[in-house]
Amino acid sequence: MENIELKLLEELNKLQRFALKTPIDSKNFWRDWQSLYTTVRFSQIAVKSLLEGDNLSQEEVKHLKRKLHLLREIENYLKELREVALQVKGYSIFSPEGSEEGNDDLDDLLF
């Protein structure tokens, strides 16, 4: 059991670089959010690019697919933070669960 706890701690430490620590109501939140979101999106693009290559072993493909899944989870976390921050500012974005419709308007509002 101690081994799994150690592994969990290691995973949490790796994820800390994606934690947005800037308070939602501070002036720097959107700058920090955008920077972190850009890092995650570019990382996803890089992983997808590598997956399209022909020179990968099965082990490398599995690793990259796990990495891509993790990056998508981090992206969801950042989007949840965005929604909370918008609600704090008085904006409310209503869209069906899992739908990406309406995000273009939101992106125009934020950027």
Residue pairs with C-beta under 8 A, 6 or more apart in sequence:
15 74
18 36
18 39
18 40
18 74
18 77
18 78
20 29
20 32
20 33
20 36
20 78
20 81
22 28
22 29
22 32
22 33
23 29
24 81
24 84
24 85
24 88
25 88
29 85
30 85
30 110
33 78
33 81
33 82
33 85
34 110
34 111
36 78
37 75
37 78
40 71
40 74
40 75
40 78
41 75
43 71
44 68
44 71
44 72
44 75
47 64
47 67
47 68
47 71
48 68
50 56
50 64
51 61
51 64
51 65
51 68
56 64
82 110
83 93
86 92
86 93
86 106
91 109
93 102
93 106
95 101
95 102
95 103
